[in-house]
Amino acid sequence: MIPNDTFPPLATGRYEYQCDGNPVPLAETWQLRQSGSGYEISSVREVPSLSLRISACVRIEKSGGMRGLLKWCEDGDVPLAVATYRCDPSNQGKPSNARYRFRRPGSPAQSFSAAEMHFFPLMRIFAGQLLTGLAAAGGRGEILVPWIQDPGQRDNLFMPDVSSRRLDYLGRESVGETVGVSSEPVERYRYSGGQYDNGSEYLLRDGLLREYRWVQGSKEWQVQLQDFSGQWPGAVIWGYA
């Protein structure tokens, strides 16, 4: 799937990562565009120290269907690993007839049935899609995430990593102003299971991730939305509102 550059972006932004209060040299930017009968979101995560670039482009139809393309590139634009995802309109937050395909270095493409699973395309801009879908499904579900935990284990890149997760709604609150985003009420969620045994917390505003916090070992991580501009269509974009 080739990103659609026909229409100008409706909204753009970037997510800033911090570890123990210190900025991490990692850039994750995103753009939202109108695309036919739905929306298209493209996001790129770049890690200069590893000459690494991970990209995700996802089209979400108003009918609830979804198409996604992910690439893992090192030292250039030629992808080392590629994955695609497609599903038909969802049933109560659970995708039906979903199929995940992935190709690792030196291996033929493989297909994996992802029916009744929630798919997370790695980038933080898609956190709203994942959490909103889980909420619509009652707060519990199986999550499929492309595996990227260790860049050194190339044979495992983009393999389907499936785990059971739980979502708890913690209520509404107001947050302070950040760069490009004024103070406004947000909804707080706790997301647990899988590698998040201690839980992680998300702050969403109309389906858009504002802030994300989690603990990994002895380190505390935080992700915040920065440099937001444009018009966000609200949680309805994800097809569950």
Beta strands, then each sheet from edge to edge (+ up, - down):
strand 1: 11-19
strand 2: 22-23
strand 3: 27-35
strand 4: 38-47
strand 5: 52-61
strand 6: 66-74
strand 7: 79-91
strand 8: 94-103
strand 9: 110-113
strand 10: 117-119
strand 11: 140-146
strand 12: 160-175
strand 13: 184-193
strand 14: 196-205
strand 15: 208-216
strand 16: 219-230
sheet 1: 2+ 1- 3+ 4- 5+ 6- 7+ 8- 9+
sheet 2: 2+ 1- 16+ 15- 14+ 13- 12+ 11- 10-
end
